Amino acid sequence: MTLVDSRPGIGATYRALAAETGTPIDVDLVTSRLGPPLEHELANWFAAEDVPAAADRYRALYPELAIPRVELLPGAREAVQAVLDAGGEAFVVTGKNTHNARLHLQRLDVELDVVGDVWREGKADVFRERGVAAYVGDHVHDMDACRSADVVGIAVPTGPCTAEELRAAGATHVVPDLHGVVDLVPSLTA
């Protein structure tokens, strides 16, 4: 969610999945705790043996229902451009399905590489493999991954975690929004 606010799209997809399957899902609760992989959340609502099919159906519904409802967060374009202007590389590392993450970026006319389907230590592995110096994240597990990979963790409380939670998780910097990332980039590249 660091570049986009995916809550409206995720909510719409969960509502459709609940209606199709007859499974009661507290969509407000789901969208208040985004971050972990889809299957982790679905396990709160479906029997273990039904989670794989529910995940497949969710992913099938997602392009039509979620993509049109998701917008960039304020400052997202500027933050990416600040990194590029400073000579850095910007790409997306997300727990979201790679295909759907790419669809978001295409619709929003953002040209970035995507490494999807990674969470927690999987993100740390990507950071190490790609030589990442800093990462902007909105979840305590993003900050866990940054610490694990010895990467500067820039926390933005635009997701389910508060600034205090992100700071406690070891964020190197906590900025109020993505405009704060723009202001921070020069100090990271000096």
N, C-alpha and C positions, 0 to 999 in steps of 0.2 A: 504493500500500500504506500510505499514511500514516494513513488512518482504519481500514483493515481489513487483516487478514493474509490476502491472497488466495492464498498459496502452496498450501494444501491443495486449493483449487478448481482452480487452474491446473494443478497436478500431475495431478489426476484427469482433467481434460480432455485434457491431452497424452497420458496413458496410453491413453485411449480412442482418440484420433486415431492413435496409433502402432499400436494393435491393429487398427483398421479398415483402415489403409493398408498395413500390413506394413512401415512405415518405422521403423527403430530410432531412438529418441529418448532421450537421457540426461535423464530428467525431473529428477533431482536437480540436474544442471548448469543446466537451464533455470530452475528455481525459485530457484537461487542468484544469478541475474543479471537479475532482473526490472527493467523500466524502459522499455527501447526498445519501439517498436511491434511488434505481433505478427508482422508480415511480416518484420521484421528477424531475429527469432528463428527463424521457420520456414525462412528461407533457409539456416540452418545444417544443416538436416535434409532439405530437399526441393530438387529441381532447380528452377531459376528459373521455368520454365514451369508448375510444379506449385504454386507458392506461393499464387497467388490462390485456387485451389480448396481448398487445405489451410486457408487462412485462413477461407474461407466455412464449411467444415465445422466447424472449431474453434469459430467463433462460433455455429453452430447447436447444437453439443453443450453449450456453456458454460452456458446457463441451467439445464438439468437437472442437470448434473454439478458445476458449480462453485458456483453460488449457495448451495445448502444447506450447503456445507462452509466457508463464509467467515464469520468473526466479526469484530466490532469489536476493535480493539486496546484494551488497558486505557488509560483516560483519554480516549478519543475523544469520548464524549458530553460529558464535562466540559470538554474543550478547546473544542469548538464552542460550548457554552453560555457559557463565559467570554468568548469573542469577542462573542457576541450581547449578553450582559449589559453589556459595555463600550461598546455602541452600534455595534459593527462589523458588517460583513456577512460571512457565512461561506458559501462555496460550494466545490464540488469542481472542480478542474481536473486532468484525468487523460489519460494516454496510452491508457487503456482505451477500448474501444468505448462510446459514450455510452449506448446502450440497456442494455448489461450493467451498466454502472456504476450506472445508475438502479435496475436490478433489485436490486443489492446493497443500496442505501440503502432501498428499499421493504421488503425482507425484514427489514432490521435496524431498521426504524421510525425512520429518520433523514430528516428533511425538509429537504433542501438542493437547490439548483439544481446541475446538472451541466453542465460544458463538457468534453466528451470528445474523443477522437481527436486530441489535441494533444500534442506532445513538443518538448522543447528550445525553439527559437525560437518555435514555435507557442504555447507557454505564455507566453513573454515578450509576445507580441502580445496575448494575452488579458489579461495583467496591465495592459498599457498601456490597452487599450480599456475595461477596467472600473475603472480607477483604483485598483488594488490597492496597499495600503501594505505588507503583509507576507504571506508565503506559507510554509506548513509543508510541507516535502518531505523525502523519504528517499533521494534520488538525487543524484549530482553534477550531472546535467543539470538537475535542479530548481534547483540553486544557480546554474548557468550562466544559466538563464532569469531568475532573480532579479537577478543582476548586470546582465544585458543591459537589463532594464526598470527598473533602479534601485529595486528592491523589497527590503525587509528579508527576508533568507533565514533562516528558522528550520529548522534541520536536526535530524531525529530519526533516529538510526541503527537503524530498524526494518526496513529493506529490505536490499538487497544491498551497500550502501556503509557503511564504518566511519565512526566519528566523525572520525577523522583524515583520511580521504578527503574527507568533507563539509567539514571545516574548510579543507583545502587547496583545495577548489573555490570557496571564498569565502563560506561561510556566515557570516552576521552573528552568529548565535547557534547553538550546538549544545547541545541538551538531551537527556538520556538516554532520555526517553520522552514520551508525550503529557501526562503529569501536569506535566512541566516546562514545557509550553506554557501550561498554566493559570497557573503561577507567573509566567510572563513577560508575559502579557497586560497587567497593570496598567502596567508600564513602557513598553509600546508605545503606550498610549492617554493617557499623562500629558501 
